[in-house]
Amino acid sequence: MISMINLLRKALVPLLAAGVIVATISCQVPIGPRPMPPYQGGPVVQPRPPHQIPVSLPPGPTQPIPPPQPNPQQTAQVQFLSMVPLLIGADGITVRGSDRPLMPPYVNSLIKMPFPSRVAYRDVRVQFQPVQAFRNTPVRWQFKALGGKLRGSLPGGTPILSTPPGSRIPFNRLDANATTLVRISLPPIGLNRGQLSVTSIADSRVGSALEMVVPAVVVIDPGHGGSSNLAGSSFNNARSPSGVLEKTLALDYGRNLAQAVSQTFYSRGLPVQVALTRDRDINVTGRNRATLAKNLRADTFVTVHFNGFNGQARGTLQVQRNAAGGNVNLAEDNRLANRIVDSVVGAFKRFDPGAKKRNPVVLSTSVSNDKSLGNSAGHHPIRHAYLEMEFIDNPAVDHLLNGPYKHQVRSTTVVAMAQAIYDDIVNHRG
Ligand SMILES: [Zn+2]
């Protein structure tokens, strides 16, 4: 079992040791009772009651002194007892209570194994009650994908369900305590989701189900930073007429975007991990930014820059690494980038009619290098969008982004961007 702590250490320590990167997991999979997702039309999902069916217990042996009689109408039920491993929080410490399974309508988070493993998994323990009625009886585990088919595939031979964990057969006999354990493994694509159910073979009326989901992982990459130029990352490029530096605005938007992404997922009751390649005024090499996204097993990697040119140019655009530059998943990157560019333009337009979308600029930046991202032709788990948000050397843009409405503009924009990122993950067909 590979712990998430080790995994995060492996991901971060080399970079920290190199003295060039600080990554902050700004939030983690929320565990424990969460607020209901807001009502958004359609039927309201009510929490289901625990599955309870009356059963008759087998008669005890005839004996002169009767033992205490079990209640023959004692209800049969299934209780999900625990899940391992525990989730890891923003501080790298295990999340207390994350071993407790949550019943529908809540969903339980799986854990992505380290790169390049293609599995997200969790082991779930269940007990049938009353114990004396079900001990040593057989049960059947089943899995049903929710929200369409499962996306991606598991490594050859890996079953979705295995009992005991690691075996090949989704079938088990309860032990003397009427418990058993199943491992659920799904392709590690953010928001792959399904229902895990278990039923008594002796009495098919007795069963229960849990919902499981692969957490989405989003890495936000504010461009530039610090005071020295590094490989693939100068410390600053553009500057606004009012004196705001591109690196400062990129960090400001990046931090706020990270929060907006968390909020967008949590408001739907869905787990997400959000990380920043930098959360303060330091620079990071282009390659280390990409490597962080790889090591955190990101679904989505979003690089945020602001542009500068001749003081007059306007518009929002994507910096695109094309197929000739070695981009193995250009179409996926373009879909993500277009969604985000459109969301930025739409948000800016609410405050400034001069906002517009520009054509992509083709450039092979090191932050978009698929080898650093861990993408290959046969397996490309990360989609990258590299944005130039606007030309901040234009006085109208300076007024838009740094003027009296700057907070409203920023919050409107990052909320729209977060929605675009969510839409891309939900609709991705990897
Ligand atoms: Zn830049």
Residues whose N, C-alpha, C, O or C-beta is under 5 A from the ligand:
A	BS01	ZN	G223 N237 H305 F306
